[in-house]
Amino acid sequence: MANSSSVIAQLNYLSLQVNRYLPIPLFILGSIGSTLNVLIFTRKSLKTNSCTKYFLASTTANFFVIYFVILLRILSDGYGIDPSIYSNEFCKIRYYITYTARSLSSWFIVLACVDRFASSCQTAKYRKFSTVPIAYFSIATATLLGFLSYLHVPLLFGVQYTTNGIPSCYALTGPYRIFADLFYTVCYAAVPPIIMITFGILIVLNIKNTHRQITPAMSTGVIGNRRKDHHFMIMLLFQVGTIFVFTMPIAI
């Protein structure tokens, strides 16, 4: 029993140290990466590129994740400072922003995948969907739907107490908690990565077809634009892979 208690104590201590120090470099790297994204995607040369609008929208959502969600997680899990267990209102706001920001960040990348797929198509009617006005409309619609989809959170989340009187901030116990967990898993961790991978495969196939059609007769400007689009596609596919790796385990 003594050895078992010692092992448990060591594991708890290790978990505390991981929660305290591991998120800090992620917080710093996330801040640097998001700032660089803003500087790059707001360049005048990229003003007419619809894909950059989705990247900027996703970066904006990530700022909320970094400076609100992750920061609160560091304080609560690493240092035992959790303001959400002392205020019912703050508890509701915390999870509403957490769920909405994380989901929107992924769904904006989904829209970027659709945009790049449309851009890489040879059919003109599909390429019409890869425009800046369509991007703005899609971002606004996705944002509205995201906030509406999680309206149940501020209504049915709050400070809950265990049988020992220990407070915690989460969904009401019972059927709603099951629904809330399932809804978040599907909308954030399951559906977006599947759609991303699907469109990612379609993009790769379109790129292969495009490479076959690049001839010496094409102007330098056309070839340059295609190469720029391909660079964005490669960047997008890398981000899709990253999101898939880090979110799919939540859905399994």
URJO-V770248 format. One record per residue. N is the residue number from 1. PHI is phi in degrees with one decimal (999 if undefined). OMEGA is omega in whole degrees, -180 to 180 (999 if undefined). Layout:
n->N phi->PHI omega->OMEGA
n->N phi->PHI omega->OMEGA
//
This chain:
n->1 phi->999 omega->-179
n->2 phi->-64.6 omega->179
n->3 phi->-64.9 omega->179
n->4 phi->-63.2 omega->179
n->5 phi->-65.4 omega->179
n->6 phi->-66.3 omega->179
n->7 phi->-64.0 omega->179
n->8 phi->-62.2 omega->179
n->9 phi->-64.0 omega->179
n->10 phi->-66.0 omega->178
n->11 phi->-65.5 omega->178
n->12 phi->-63.7 omega->179
n->13 phi->-66.0 omega->179
n->14 phi->-63.2 omega->178
n->15 phi->-61.8 omega->179
n->16 phi->-62.9 omega->-179
n->17 phi->-66.5 omega->178
n->18 phi->-63.6 omega->180
n->19 phi->-66.4 omega->-177
n->20 phi->-82.8 omega->-170
n->21 phi->-109.7 omega->-178
n->22 phi->-63.3 omega->-179
n->23 phi->-67.1 omega->-176
n->24 phi->-64.2 omega->176
n->25 phi->-63.0 omega->176
n->26 phi->-65.0 omega->178
n->27 phi->-63.9 omega->-179
n->28 phi->-67.4 omega->-180
n->29 phi->-64.0 omega->178
n->30 phi->-63.9 omega->178
n->31 phi->-64.6 omega->180
n->32 phi->-64.5 omega->-179
n->33 phi->-62.0 omega->-180
n->34 phi->-67.1 omega->178
n->35 phi->-64.1 omega->178
n->36 phi->-63.7 omega->177
n->37 phi->-59.2 omega->180
n->38 phi->-63.3 omega->-179
n->39 phi->-63.8 omega->-178
n->40 phi->-75.8 omega->-172
n->41 phi->-80.4 omega->176
n->42 phi->-101.2 omega->177
n->43 phi->-64.8 omega->-179
n->44 phi->-62.3 omega->-178
n->45 phi->-65.9 omega->-179
n->46 phi->-107.3 omega->-175
n->47 phi->-61.6 omega->-177
n->48 phi->-94.4 omega->180
n->49 phi->-92.2 omega->-176
n->50 phi->-67.1 omega->-178
n->51 phi->-62.9 omega->-179
n->52 phi->-63.9 omega->179
n->53 phi->-65.8 omega->178
n->54 phi->-69.4 omega->177
n->55 phi->-62.6 omega->179
n->56 phi->-65.4 omega->179
n->57 phi->-63.3 omega->178
n->58 phi->-64.8 omega->178
n->59 phi->-64.0 omega->178
n->60 phi->-60.6 omega->177
n->61 phi->-63.1 omega->179
n->62 phi->-66.6 omega->176
n->63 phi->-61.1 omega->177
n->64 phi->-65.4 omega->179
n->65 phi->-64.2 omega->-177
n->66 phi->-70.1 omega->-171
n->67 phi->-89.6 omega->177
n->68 phi->-121.1 omega->-175
n->69 phi->-67.5 omega->-177
n->70 phi->-66.7 omega->-179
n->71 phi->-61.6 omega->178
n->72 phi->-65.6 omega->179
n->73 phi->-66.5 omega->177
n->74 phi->-61.4 omega->-178
n->75 phi->-65.6 omega->-175
n->76 phi->-76.7 omega->-176
n->77 phi->-79.8 omega->-176
n->78 phi->-90.9 omega->-174
n->79 phi->-126.7 omega->177
n->80 phi->70.0 omega->179
n->81 phi->-105.6 omega->-177
n->82 phi->-128.3 omega->-179
n->83 phi->-65.2 omega->-177
n->84 phi->-72.7 omega->179
n->85 phi->-86.5 omega->180
n->86 phi->-105.2 omega->-177
n->87 phi->-138.2 omega->179
n->88 phi->-62.3 omega->-179
n->89 phi->-66.3 omega->-179
n->90 phi->-66.8 omega->177
n->91 phi->-60.2 omega->180
n->92 phi->-63.5 omega->-179
n->93 phi->-63.3 omega->-178
n->94 phi->-57.9 omega->-177
n->95 phi->-75.4 omega->177
n->96 phi->-63.6 omega->178
n->97 phi->-68.5 omega->-180
n->98 phi->-59.1 omega->-178
n->99 phi->-66.2 omega->-177
n->100 phi->-67.8 omega->-177
n->101 phi->-63.7 omega->180
n->102 phi->-63.1 omega->-179
n->103 phi->-65.7 omega->-179
n->104 phi->-63.0 omega->178
n->105 phi->-57.2 omega->179
n->106 phi->-72.9 omega->-177
n->107 phi->-69.3 omega->175
n->108 phi->-65.8 omega->176
n->109 phi->-70.1 omega->174
n->110 phi->-58.5 omega->179
n->111 phi->-63.6 omega->177
n->112 phi->-64.1 omega->177
n->113 phi->-63.6 omega->178
n->114 phi->-63.4 omega->179
n->115 phi->-62.1 omega->-179
n->116 phi->-69.4 omega->175
n->117 phi->-62.9 omega->179
n->118 phi->-62.5 omega->-179
n->119 phi->-65.2 omega->-177
n->120 phi->-86.4 omega->-180
n->121 phi->-74.0 omega->177
n->122 phi->-83.5 omega->-179
n->123 phi->-80.5 omega->-175
n->124 phi->-63.5 omega->-176
n->125 phi->-66.0 omega->176
n->126 phi->-79.6 omega->-179
n->127 phi->-64.8 omega->179
n->128 phi->-64.3 omega->179
n->129 phi->-79.5 omega->180
n->130 phi->-98.8 omega->180
n->131 phi->-133.8 omega->-179
n->132 phi->-63.3 omega->178
n->133 phi->-58.3 omega->177
n->134 phi->-63.6 omega->179
n->135 phi->-62.7 omega->179
n->136 phi->-61.4 omega->180
n->137 phi->-63.4 omega->-179
n->138 phi->-65.0 omega->179
n->139 phi->-64.8 omega->180
n->140 phi->-63.5 omega->180
n->141 phi->-65.4 omega->180
n->142 phi->-63.2 omega->179
n->143 phi->-63.0 omega->179
n->144 phi->-61.8 omega->180
n->145 phi->-64.4 omega->179
n->146 phi->-63.1 omega->180
n->147 phi->-68.1 omega->179
n->148 phi->-69.7 omega->-177
n->149 phi->-63.2 omega->-177
n->150 phi->-104.1 omega->178
n->151 phi->-64.5 omega->179
n->152 phi->-68.5 omega->-177
n->153 phi->-64.9 omega->179
n->154 phi->-65.6 omega->180
n->155 phi->-87.1 omega->-171
n->156 phi->-123.8 omega->170
n->157 phi->-100.0 omega->178
n->158 phi->174.8 omega->179
n->159 phi->-76.7 omega->179
n->160 phi->-110.1 omega->-180
n->161 phi->-121.1 omega->177
n->162 phi->-77.0 omega->179
n->163 phi->-63.8 omega->178
n->164 phi->-89.2 omega->179
n->165 phi->82.1 omega->180
n->166 phi->-86.2 omega->-177
n->167 phi->-80.6 omega->174
n->168 phi->-149.7 omega->-179
n->169 phi->-103.0 omega->178
n->170 phi->-167.4 omega->-178
n->171 phi->-70.5 omega->176
n->172 phi->-60.2 omega->-180
n->173 phi->-68.4 omega->180
n->174 phi->109.6 omega->-177
n->175 phi->-58.0 omega->-178
n->176 phi->-64.5 omega->-180
n->177 phi->-61.8 omega->177
n->178 phi->-63.0 omega->179
n->179 phi->-61.9 omega->-178
n->180 phi->-61.5 omega->179
n->181 phi->-64.7 omega->-179
n->182 phi->-67.4 omega->-179
n->183 phi->-61.8 omega->-180
n->184 phi->-66.0 omega->180
n->185 phi->-61.9 omega->-179
n->186 phi->-68.7 omega->-174
n->187 phi->-74.7 omega->-177
n->188 phi->-110.6 omega->-169
n->189 phi->-101.5 omega->-175
n->190 phi->-107.4 omega->-173
n->191 phi->-66.5 omega->-178
n->192 phi->-55.9 omega->179
n->193 phi->-61.2 omega->179
n->194 phi->-64.7 omega->179
n->195 phi->-65.2 omega->179
n->196 phi->-59.8 omega->-179
n->197 phi->-63.3 omega->180
n->198 phi->-60.2 omega->180
n->199 phi->-70.6 omega->176
n->200 phi->-61.3 omega->177
n->201 phi->-63.7 omega->179
n->202 phi->-64.0 omega->178
n->203 phi->-63.8 omega->180
n->204 phi->-59.9 omega->179
n->205 phi->-63.8 omega->178
n->206 phi->-65.7 omega->179
n->207 phi->-62.8 omega->179
n->208 phi->-61.3 omega->178
n->209 phi->-66.6 omega->180
n->210 phi->-66.4 omega->-180
n->211 phi->-59.7 omega->-180
n->212 phi->-68.7 omega->-175
n->213 phi->-97.6 omega->177
n->214 phi->-77.5 omega->-177
n->215 phi->-116.1 omega->178
n->216 phi->-60.7 omega->-178
n->217 phi->-72.6 omega->-179
n->218 phi->-68.8 omega->180
n->219 phi->-71.3 omega->179
n->220 phi->-62.0 omega->-179
n->221 phi->-64.0 omega->180
n->222 phi->-63.4 omega->179
n->223 phi->-63.5 omega->179
n->224 phi->-63.4 omega->178
n->225 phi->-64.5 omega->179
n->226 phi->-65.2 omega->179
n->227 phi->-65.3 omega->178
n->228 phi->-63.2 omega->177
n->229 phi->-62.1 omega->180
n->230 phi->-65.7 omega->177
n->231 phi->-63.0 omega->177
n->232 phi->-64.4 omega->179
n->233 phi->-65.3 omega->178
n->234 phi->-63.6 omega->178
n->235 phi->-61.0 omega->-180
n->236 phi->-65.4 omega->-180
n->237 phi->-63.3 omega->176
n->238 phi->-63.7 omega->180
n->239 phi->-67.0 omega->177
n->240 phi->-60.5 omega->178
n->241 phi->-61.4 omega->179
n->242 phi->-64.4 omega->179
n->243 phi->-61.9 omega->-180
n->244 phi->-60.5 omega->-177
n->245 phi->-65.0 omega->-173
n->246 phi->-90.8 omega->-179
n->247 phi->-106.6 omega->-179
n->248 phi->-60.1 omega->177
n->249 phi->-57.7 omega->178
n->250 phi->-67.3 omega->-176
n->251 phi->-81.8 omega->-177
n->252 phi->-80.9 omega->999
//
